[in-house]
Amino acid sequence: MYGRRLATIEEIIALVSPDSEEELSTLETWADDHEIPVHTVEVGDDIDEVYTPEREYLGVTLGGDGTYLEGVRQFSPRQVPILGINAGTLAFLASISPDDLTDALDETLRGGATVDHRQQLHVEGNGVDCTGINDVMIEHEPPENPVDRKITELEVFADGEFVGEYEGSGLAVSTPTGSTGVSLSAGGPVHYPMNNSSLQIVPLHTHRMGIRPLIVDANTTIEVVSEGPANLLVDGGRAQTRLEEGDTITIKGADTSALVVNTSYDDDFFTSISEKLGWSVREDRHDQGDTVRAVETTEAEDVVRRAKQVAEDASKAAGEALRELHGQTESVEYKSDKSDIVTEADYKADNIITTVIENEFPTHGIRSEESDEKVGTSEYTWLIDPLDGTGNFAHGNPNYSISIGLLEDEEPVMGVVYAPETDEMFTAIEGEGAMLDGLPISTTDRTSLDECMLLSGYDPNGTFLSHCYQETRGVRSIGSAALNLCFLAAGSADAVWEFDTYPWDVAAGVVIAREAGATLTNADGEQYDPIAAHETRNELVGSNGPVHEDLLRHLDDEQELQAPKQSSAD
């Protein structure tokens, strides 16, 4: 889940420990002020009683790490982001102080928090089939006589390859999140857990030389074969089983990650473990380093540059929602149901984008294809098409996009077009060039139409296709005006033609294409105006530049050929 999407949270599910009444009261008061419903679930109860898949939830845990781990168990399979409030004592996972609860919620609702994807692990074998976020521990079974041998023998394989035999107290297989637990006390490494996809195998008090901690990719399948009785615990005992001789346990990265909300009020990871484990150099010193690394900002920050970053964030967040719904269209049998999905997709994407922009730029105007116009008090206006290519989307075709443009005094100055299915981000600021995923792009330099490939938008009579197909190396119809302009900008096509355009479809693409070197006019050769009033249709002709005049002549010839047919038909 993308952080900006948190701005559209509709409801909160609070998982509450018995000693968190004060924190719960604070949460409920804040939620009442923001008109957000709160569903309270006590630790040990299931959230299914209050959870509805169609809603946008935030999961809040009020308690220590035990409550947080229970939240991970319930929220993660449903991909609900988790905000952990530390109402316990020694907590590494729930890292927000109760004093900062309302400030952290405010930041989250503004879309200012981030979402960290925490690797989980899945354990399967004799008597166990579960998912955990911390670790799997396999230890010796305590003997009946305390003076008897206390050694566990385990064979370990990684993707079928024999790693070695572990003799000792056992071993721990942990995620990066669990690397500060029991594996740390056994000499294992500390992993920075944010967006880290790996698993580590750490021997516990080994009795053999040569066994060292092993780091593997999260997609690696780890097999542990017990050569005698042993106990297995997941996340400190939330799942456990007894292993017999010859039992095999399979451990690998889980299919779903835990969505951990990070705010500026969270304790820093390394500072937190240093202080809570007593690693600070001096008792009166917080281990935060001597060098202050501040982000240089000015009070008069460049609005357009900041707007570009906000547009990228908003389109990523909206694209995530669109991808989720796009996958449902191919399995829907009836057209009316597909229309419902497209309507929901339009609404969700539009809601995410407009909410993010309103939070960041409350004085800006907003024009969107899917919602009422908001008139701003500044010189800036946003033009948004949250789903350009609805026909493609409805049929499971990946060629759809999100288009976000910014006008300054009614002139396009910034454009962002995002293709969710290919994860391609086209961007441009007036005067600074065009980019694809942060790398410069430019149009082609072909000079002859017979070497060119053209892109066509809506062609009601097929005249553009029939006339230009033989004169070029082909005419393609993508189904998204915004993507057409971006493909022209990136050199994937040499020219584009659109029968009619609307401002929200093309405002962003126009900035990107122009900054890449494209020439854009109407069929008469006059400069194209993307926000022209729709008294008549607004035709667009775009090219790499060198072939533009030839393309206009072909279009003019075609119009002359069509004129007698039209008059005779009248």
Secondary structure, DSSP 8 states (H G I E B T S, - for coil): --GGGGGG--EEEEEE-TT-HHHHHHHHHHHHHTT--EEEEETTS-GGGT--TTS-EEEEEEESHHHHHHHHHHHGGGT--EEEEE-SSS-SS--B-GGGHHHHHHHHHTT-SEEEEE--EEEEETTEEEEESSEEEEEE---SSTTS---EEEEEEETTEEEEEEEEEEEEEE-SGGGGTHHHHTT------TT--EEEEEEEEESSTT---EEEETT--EEEEESS-EEEEETTTTEEEEE-TT-EEEEEE-SS-EEEEE-TTB--HHHHHHHHTT--SSTT--SS-S--------TT--HHHHHHHHHHHHHHHHHHHHHHHHHHHTT--SHHHHHHHHHHHHHHHHHHHHHHHHHH-TTSEEEESSS--B--SSSEEEEEEEEE-HHHHHTT-S--EEEEEEEETTEEEEEEEEETTTTEEEEEETTS-EEETTEEE-------GGG--EEE---TTSHHHHHHTTTSS-EE--S-HHHHHHHHHTTS-SEEEESS--HHHHHHHHHHHHHTT-EEE-TTS-B--TT--TTS---EEEE-STTHHHHHHHHHHHHHHHHHHHHHH-
